[in-house]
Amino acid sequence: MSNYQLGLEFAKQQDQNDQLSSFRNKFHLPKDHNGNELVYMTGNSLGLQPKITKDYINQELEDWANLGVEGHTEGKNPWLHYHEFLTKTMANIVGAKPLEVVVMNSLTANLHFMMVSFYKPTSKRYKILIEADAFPSDKYAVESQLRHHGYDHEEGLILWKAREGEELANYEDLETILKNQGDDIALIMIGGVNYYTGQFFDLKRITDLGHSYGCIVGFDCAHGAGNVKLNLHDSGADFAVWCSYKYLNSGPGSLSGAFVHERHAYRKDLNRFTGWWSHNKQTRFRMRDEFDQLPGAEGWQLSNPPILSMAAIRASLDVFAEANFDKLCEKSKQLTGYFEFLLLELNNSDIKIITPSHPNERGCQLSIQVLNADKSLHNKLTEAGIITDWREPDVIRCAPVPLYNSFMDIYEFVERLKTILN
Ligand SMILES: *Cc1c(COP(=O)(O)O)cnc(C)c1O
């Protein structure tokens, strides 16, 4: 649908026609001091709380209160297997097989654990390629891996940069880098959806290209999971990681997901860090056995996991399953397309959308560059009851999330923005 229209009536009509509009009521929407609902556009940073989350967590608190340690086996949702309740829905959201997915640890930690197995530098091939404006934590992580293996983190890091005067990374430039330096690169690690520009990369294209030069290819999908169809299995990527507190609405600091491609599922030659939770489930509690590697992504677990956080993830994944991820992605394209339409209609030279205009090359986020790099615009939006976030040097990131944002949210956003700009 591309015949968007200006005006309040159109926004109202779209919300009325939206089959998913009732999902907004399943979330707690933040309010201002006077009790008025805020326009929340930062689900890309911290997703909102589903109303059922409290019940899911309370269930586990109750089992803990009533059963103590027996909750591991006798609880309503036995804790021993709790992470398995998440696997299928999570795998569906990221487009993977259940064998390829596990929920464990937090995001940057998982990135390191993946690199323990998949960054295997040799004296001839040790460099790591990342996108130039990668999320800082990812950059710090790969730099420290370089140092950990005894390499200089500046010399060992190759940056895939946007061209002078452009904001988006260009595939031709990646091809050129690989043509010239592909044999030096051990690992390509890219943010599947760039946190700053909102650019959704073609994971399969990057993976195929990387593999053709003998590189391992992994993605940080923190801004992709629950936002776009990642199709991780079909992409052929070696590994991926993501967090569950952004689009996956599982609460601040909640656990991360990890994907390891099926082709690595039964490998015993990969170096890994292990713990009792990486050990064969059948014999884990004999406690005296020699280590027996659990197959698939689960084999990368170390510890018994925090059930209270997992309960929040489970609640959120149940909401996703009820809404249907395909339908959410459909709505997302309409919401963001409408948002783009209204912003472009403002025709204001102080702002510019830097996110790709093609719906297949972005998720729901639009990054609005403020041309005089003035943070006061962001502050004024906040005062006007609109929650967005500012990213240095000059971008306001806005993410209308199809689960709980409405066409009216977008209409209100742009109306208030217009007033501020004038
Ligand atoms: C949000 C985000 C992080 C945050 O990492 P944590 O370990 O969860 O604190 C890291 N990388 C990317 C790409 C992100 O978007």
The ligand as an SDF file (V2000), in Angstrom:
LIG
                    3D

 15 15  0  0  0  0  0  0  0  0999 V2000
   21.8560   -2.9660   21.9220 C   0  0  0  0  0  0  0  0  0  0  0  0
   23.0880   -3.4740   21.3000 C   0  0  0  0  0  0  0  0  0  0  0  0
   24.1460   -3.9650   22.0960 C   0  0  0  0  0  0  0  0  0  0  0  0
   24.0800   -3.9550   23.6010 C   0  0  0  0  0  0  0  0  0  0  0  0
   24.8270   -4.9810   24.1400 O   0  0  0  0  0  0  0  0  0  0  0  0
   24.5230   -5.6210   25.5760 P   0  0  0  0  0  0  0  0  0  0  0  0
   25.5770   -6.6280   25.7200 O   0  0  0  0  0  0  0  0  0  0  0  0
   23.1330   -6.1890   25.5360 O   0  0  0  0  0  0  0  0  0  0  0  0
   24.6020   -4.5220   26.5860 O   0  0  0  0  0  0  0  0  0  0  0  0
   25.2570   -4.4640   21.4380 C   0  0  0  0  0  0  0  0  0  0  0  0
   25.3390   -4.4800   20.0860 N   0  0  0  0  0  0  0  0  0  0  0  0
   24.3400   -4.0120   19.2990 C   0  0  0  0  0  0  0  0  0  0  0  0
   24.4610   -4.0390   17.8150 C   0  0  0  0  0  0  0  0  0  0  0  0
   23.1940   -3.4880   19.8860 C   0  0  0  0  0  0  0  0  0  0  0  0
   22.2210   -2.9960   19.1160 O   0  0  0  0  0  0  0  0  0  0  0  0
  1  2  1  0
  2  3  1  0
  2 14  2  0
  3  4  1  0
  3 10  2  0
  4  5  1  0
  5  6  1  0
  6  7  2  0
  6  8  1  0
  6  9  1  0
 10 11  1  0
 11 12  2  0
 12 13  1  0
 12 14  1  0
 14 15  1  0
M  END
$$$$
